[in-house]
Amino acid sequence: MKMELKHMKEMEDGSAICELELDDDAKRYLIEKGFIEMLQIALDKDPAWWTEAEEMKLDIIASFGEEI
């Protein structure tokens, strides 16, 4: 997995603008981690929204990932 910082500019408010070079494995890793975090936040706010239908959707999405 390749994650390389190419350029970083620190802003006055303490944030930064970064340019990264990522290979496909790194991109997939970051997207998966972000997706999992997003689901966890939603579950923490209201676990009742997660239904069997949502579980089936996730299984469908996961099956596409196996083909990549």
Residue pairs with C-beta under 8 A, 6 or more apart in sequence:
1 23
1 25
1 26
1 29
2 21
2 22
2 23
2 25
2 26
3 20
3 21
3 22
3 26
4 20
4 21
4 22
5 18
5 19
5 20
6 19
6 20
6 21
7 18
7 19
8 16
8 17
8 18
8 19
9 16
9 17
9 18
10 16
11 17
22 30
28 68
42 49
42 50
43 49
43 50
